[in-house]
Amino acid sequence: RYRMYNAADSRQSRTAETLGFNVLDNQVPITELPNTLSIDIDIASPECIATTLHACDKEIFEGWGTSSGLQDTVIIDKLYKVAMLISNVVQNPSAGCVVISGCGTSGRLAYLTSRRFNKYLRSQGQEECFNYIISGDNDALYSSVELAEDDPSEGAKRLREVVEGKTRVVYIGVTCGLSAPFVAGQLEMCLSDLETFTPVLLGFNPAHQARKTQMKNLNKTFHQVVKNMMMSEQEEKAFILNPIIGPEPVAGSSRMKSGTTTKIVLDILALLGTASFHSALCLSAPRLVEMYKDVCDTVYGQAKSLGSLAYMAKQSLRNNGHLYYLGCDALGLIGIVDASECRPTFGASFHDIRGFVSGGIDDLDSRPISSTLSTEDFDSEILPNLDACDTVIIFGADMLQRVNSRLFSFPCKRAFVNFITDEESSSALRDEVTSSKLDLTITVDICFALNFLGWPQGPQETFNRQKDGGPAVGLPTSPEAWSGTSGKMLLMQLAREAAMKWTVNCTSTSAYIQLGKVYRNLMVDVRVSNAKLFYRACGIVKDICNIGEAESCTLLLKSIYDEDNLSKVQTSGDVVNHILAASEMDKVVPIAILMGLRSCSVQQARSLLDTQPNLSRLLKDFQ
Ligand code: F1P
């Protein structure tokens, strides 16, 4: 298999051009490369899949190649500079704001961060100053609307709306691959008015690997935008935060490592930017990175249990059952996000994996979304129909306390994942009956990851009681220590969120790997829903079938249009037409691959897939 990858390396120059990424230096961007550590992930046991994901995630903290990942001193230095700018905005929210923007997973993390820190500012009696933008608007928070990512002018328009009336804006544009036109349009807008904006670009490729295809409505490439950013960066009027963290465990699946690193970087920036409210915690960027590393190691320290959880999930999906995540607050939201990402990544159906949040979506009133996402919806629509093939995973002790007791009388599988920080150590689990009705319980104890920060004395409950006029026993004694106590809560929440993200990403990815949706470490059932994914799909067909790029593109089009003989209109159409047509079709990439390997017709490839839906197994037979 390693030999296979060496061969793949030598094919990279062709792939690069197909992908339109890097015509100059003929390299596939790091975020699109297959990771050599996960080469055998498709034939690994569930436990081994978890340890492989851990090995890949470690690169976030330990670096990749010659890079030092998140510990890179240049990156750490820039984190402080950007945090200082955020802090200025936090002190003066009427004039300024922080805008975090991105597409897909990046936009979802923008939302989660701004939501979390606005709540925190409110709890400190401060004005909110974090805003988020996601391409495709709020519906894209919980379902993919990927075509919207390709429009730079829409990005600029949205940014203009959000910053109206503000004179100081810290703009953080997230695009893991340094490629999203939606973000490029916003960066360009910021660069044209550096009095108002300080643009920050967050992504995980070296600047020279930024995408080099021409963008519609902008007349530039992303690479040119990055060059302009670099010029302004010399005067500290713009910043590029691009730690190199290595390729994804499933090639190109930026919801995984890149998404997690996005969360960590945004958390650190916002924590340091709001440090005046939790000064007692003495936070530093390297120590925070350490904390997340400890959380990561702790989660994956449960590789055996994570493997069992993913096996349960896979069994449900294989037997046409479903997987449901239930959680409170951000844990619920992260579950919903993970579930929604399985559609574009693995060609999953909307019903396969679904997440629900207790209390529903509380803070989107002004921009409502159209899905049913609350645990009340789960209770009324899903619960009555649960059967033995379904698996329900309850995340967090708070969710276990609130879960509808009827859940325990249905014939489904039930798992409980608890993330222990200080906060929960005292909360007793519902009762013995509940625990005996759980098929699997996983306890992730992340207390120690947090302990090094030197908490102010006194438990949270005591602090709350005093605030409500209760007895003053064991209270924090100084205002700093008080602020530290709420800062401590914030850190616990952020650590739990990271643990949750690792857990659900591992569960769903592992389940789909076991179901054969990944071949070697390539996502062979990716949905072709925007330009980046169209070109990625071409690259996958080309590499697996070992053919030229023109041929791979033709196979993909045949599969998209369900036609062995393509018409002129079909072959000469714009990429956007292919994407629109592909959105109507199922199994576009698997069919194209099989046609390439078997030299067969679209229909024959489709019948093969009907007999053996495990694509990975099918491909192994043919290679
Ligand atoms: C944005 C994104 C990913 C998603 C998929 C399509 O990528 O929506 O979040 O998983 O790969 O693209 P990026 O702009 O952050 O690189």
Residues whose N, C-alpha, C, O or C-beta is under 5 A from the ligand:
A	BS01	F1P	C103 G104 T105 S106 V174 T175 C176 G177 L178 A180 G252 S254 R255
